[in-house]
Amino acid sequence: MVGEARTDQETTTAQRLAPQAGLVIGAGAFFAVASPFGAVTYLPELARFGYWVALLLIAFVAARCIDWALDRVRVAPSRMSLALLRSLIAAPPVWFTILGVQTFIARPVPGHFLPELLGCVWTVCIALFAVAALVERRAPASIAIAPPLRDATPAPSPPEPPSGLQAHLPLKLRGAEIQALSAEDHYVRVHTDRGEHLILMRLSDAIATLPPDAGVRIHRSWWVAVRAVQHVERENRGARVALKTGAVARASRAGLSELRRLGFL
């Protein structure tokens, strides 16, 4: 089970990094030809391509630090806010790398040009991570296939691997009862009877993995399981839906008709 989960995680990570690798190569080729700000025009085109790819890789490695920190504190900023945070973290190491390259293979950058150079680097980083935020997509987790048994003695059947939304949850929450889903920018918070978890997925895609009769979408940002509803309280044009987990969901006017159809109103 642990080995299969690790395989799923590694495969999913590789699939998520693939668009970023393509962006690094494509942007490196573009910068090598365009030579923005007149950078390293004294190098041949192939060397310029390697130079820009190296700088872009440094930027993405630095940006992974802020991604890791946000994941640890369970904060999910909007796409453009995330692009801004990534650029703030990535710009300084890229700037220092440029200074080192210029010092060793050309001539040192004049002191009066250093702030302007940092501004140019930051501008490029903002544009780069804004494009990266638009192309990033969550790849579906793959399922490891066990090799065929060589022993003629029948072995006990292994447990079925998780499927649907359960496959995106950490091991401690797999098999838990999913009681609600709430959208937070381009993330979905999965509310279960054992806790919560934030995954990078659209709410509509997450709902599509669940049985149609398991629950109902009561708001553009909320889906609730029928069994998880504790009570419903009317509020203005909508309603407050209290769940067994203690969370409170909001129901829109369209969601009221669904709740009424299910007998909660």
C-alpha atoms as one frame of an Amber mdcrd trajectory, in Angstrom:
protein
   0.000   0.000   0.000   2.753   2.472   0.936   4.742   1.510  -2.173   1.672
   2.042  -4.380   0.943   5.411  -2.771   4.554   6.465  -3.294   4.369   5.402
  -6.951   1.152   7.401  -7.416   2.697  10.468  -5.789   5.896  10.296  -7.834
   3.989   9.831 -11.090   1.619  12.684 -10.310   4.528  14.979  -9.412   6.262
  14.168 -12.698   3.062  14.870 -14.626   2.606  18.204 -12.857   6.214  19.237
 -13.556   6.008  18.343 -17.257   4.252  21.621 -18.275   6.819  23.598 -16.288
   9.686  21.796 -18.050   8.106  22.613 -21.405   7.737  26.232 -20.357  11.417
  26.411 -19.324  12.584  25.010 -22.664  10.214  27.181 -24.706  11.007  30.366
 -22.796  14.741  29.580 -22.934  14.573  29.264 -26.721  12.590  32.512 -26.997
  15.000  34.467 -24.782  18.010  33.024 -26.619  16.686  34.443 -29.889  15.154
  37.671 -28.559  18.027  38.510 -26.121  15.865  40.754 -23.884  17.651  43.744
 -22.331  20.634  42.962 -24.620  21.788  40.187 -22.279  24.731  37.923 -23.288
  24.513  38.909 -26.942  28.236  38.168 -27.167  27.525  34.415 -26.747  26.547
  32.099 -29.645  22.894  31.098 -29.837  23.360  27.620 -28.322  25.287  29.053
 -25.378  22.610  31.729 -24.897  19.958  29.002 -24.843  21.838  27.126 -22.122
  22.343  30.360 -20.175  18.626  31.208 -20.179  17.506  27.657 -19.431  19.854
  27.597 -16.418  18.427  30.896 -15.121  14.852  29.660 -15.587  15.619  26.409
 -13.764  17.043  28.415 -10.848  13.855  30.485 -10.802  11.584  27.413 -10.739
  13.655  25.662  -8.063  13.445  28.776  -5.882   9.699  29.001  -6.516   9.239
  25.420  -5.322  10.353  26.637  -1.875   7.341  28.941  -1.574   5.066  26.160
  -2.911   6.391  23.821  -0.212   5.930  26.452   2.516   2.347  27.214   1.446
   1.528  23.516   1.403   2.914  23.104   4.931   0.757  25.923   6.337  -2.235
  24.870   4.176  -2.618  28.266   2.503  -4.004  28.411  -1.047  -3.553  31.878
  -2.606  -5.081  32.850  -5.928  -3.153  32.128  -9.119  -1.855  35.671  -9.593
  -0.988  36.044  -5.906   0.959  32.792  -6.122   2.763  34.061  -9.241   3.731
  37.249  -7.372   5.027  35.302  -4.353   7.032  32.981  -6.597   8.596  35.907
  -8.437   9.598  37.586  -5.156  11.403  34.426  -4.057  12.932  33.593  -7.455
  14.209  37.042  -8.519  17.110  37.419  -5.988  18.921  34.109  -6.758  18.529
  34.702 -10.498  19.891  38.230 -10.052  22.934  36.971  -8.120  23.567  34.314
 -10.775  23.563  36.936 -13.520  26.017  39.062 -11.543  28.324  36.061 -11.104
  28.206  35.115 -14.785  28.870  38.681 -15.884  31.804  38.962 -13.474  33.503
  35.757 -14.604  32.914  35.675 -18.371  32.450  39.337 -19.304  32.806  42.343
 -17.039  31.196  43.225 -13.685  27.842  44.982 -13.779  28.200  48.682 -12.861
  26.935  49.515  -9.402  24.441  52.105 -10.583  22.782  49.494 -12.839  22.212
  46.893 -10.093  18.728  48.109  -8.959  17.577  48.426 -12.568  18.847  44.917
 -13.312  16.939  43.538 -10.318  13.791  45.245 -11.593  14.258  43.687 -15.037
  14.748  40.238 -13.483  11.657  40.633 -11.329   9.583  41.723 -14.343  10.624
  38.626 -16.281   9.893  36.399 -13.248   6.396  37.861 -12.812   5.585  37.242
 -16.477   7.081  33.736 -16.337   5.144  32.608 -13.260   1.922  34.241 -14.474
   2.139  32.068 -17.590   3.073  29.039 -15.450   0.007  29.596 -13.246  -2.224
  29.487 -16.321  -0.803  26.249 -17.731  -0.494  24.262 -14.508  -3.030  21.494
 -14.246  -3.518  18.667 -11.775  -2.752  15.344 -13.485  -4.892  12.371 -12.376
  -3.126   9.968 -10.107  -2.050   6.739 -11.735  -2.589   3.298 -10.224   0.323
   0.920  -9.926  -0.383  -2.519 -11.444   0.824  -5.464  -9.398   2.949  -8.065
 -11.244   1.320 -11.466 -11.946   1.623 -14.105  -9.242   4.214 -16.774  -9.934
   3.151 -19.073  -7.119   0.536 -21.618  -8.111  -1.042 -21.348  -4.631  -3.884
 -18.816  -4.729  -3.081 -15.798  -2.624  -5.582 -13.551  -0.872  -6.891 -10.828
  -3.149  -5.225  -7.479  -2.429  -7.477  -4.632  -1.349  -8.903  -2.546  -4.137
  -6.851   0.593  -4.813  -8.638   3.867  -4.081 -10.455   5.444  -6.963 -12.106
   8.745  -7.740 -11.620  11.516  -5.229 -10.300   9.073  -2.600  -7.164   8.587
  -4.731  -6.257  12.254  -4.230  -6.497  12.118  -0.434  -3.587  11.334   1.918
  -3.427   7.826   3.372  -4.865   8.878   6.728  -8.081  10.126   5.067  -8.581
   7.375   2.488 -11.765   5.490   3.209 -13.173   8.375   5.239 -16.722   9.551
   4.585 -16.686  12.620   2.332 -19.218  15.024   3.804 -18.674  18.216   1.814
 -16.551  19.925  -0.843 -15.818  23.642  -0.903 -14.038  25.647  -3.607 -11.130
  27.908  -2.657  -9.791  29.616  -5.800  -8.409  26.783  -7.958  -8.334  24.364
  -5.002 -10.999  22.154  -3.416 -11.204  21.534   0.319 -12.452  18.016   1.042
 -14.348  17.806   4.347 -14.443  14.289   5.812 -15.418  12.741   9.121 -11.676
  12.375   9.892 -10.493  15.850   8.906  -9.940  18.100   5.904  -7.526  18.169
   2.974  -6.848  20.722   0.233  -6.284  19.448  -3.322  -5.570  21.244  -6.581
  -8.724  20.498  -8.588 -11.812  22.259  -9.868 -14.967  21.775  -7.805 -16.921
  20.487 -10.815 -14.241  17.868 -11.524 -14.241  16.742  -7.883 -18.050  16.410
  -7.865 -17.920  14.344 -11.066 -15.867  11.660  -9.247 -18.626  11.097  -6.656
 -21.862   9.093  -7.041 -24.674  11.329  -8.396 -27.036  10.479  -5.531 -24.425
  10.994  -2.788 -25.069  14.697  -2.428 -26.072  17.941  -4.057 -24.409  21.171
  -5.130 -26.055  23.952  -3.143 -23.819  26.830  -4.202 -21.228  27.502  -6.869
 -18.640  26.988  -4.099 -20.260  24.148  -2.087 -21.316  20.530  -2.507 -22.692
  18.663   0.509 -23.406  14.987   1.119 -27.027  14.277   1.962 -26.047  12.180
   5.005 -23.847  14.974   6.361 -26.546  17.658   6.634 -27.503  18.294  10.265
 -29.939  21.159   9.853 -30.786  24.002   7.447 -31.535  27.582   8.482 -33.037
  30.102   6.050 -31.047  33.325   5.662 -32.083  36.164   3.323 -32.292  34.663
  -0.175 -30.276  31.602   0.738 -29.647  29.364   3.699 -26.990  28.206   6.141
 -26.402  24.463   6.053 -24.835  23.037   9.209 -22.858  19.838   8.688 -21.993
  17.047  11.103 -18.320  18.051  10.883 -19.175  21.431  12.391 -18.632  23.286
   9.129 -21.309  25.641   7.821 -22.035  25.742   4.100 -23.843  28.478   2.204
 -26.780  27.672  -0.037 -27.764  29.954  -2.894 -31.312  30.545  -4.081 -30.858
  27.767  -6.642 -29.510  25.530  -3.869 -32.679  26.115  -1.835 -34.756  24.312
  -4.434 -32.405  21.322  -4.235 -32.613  21.276  -0.437 -36.394  21.561  -0.641
 -36.513  18.654  -3.106 -34.548  16.516  -0.659 -36.928  17.385   2.189 -34.677
  19.639   4.266 -37.036  22.611   3.914
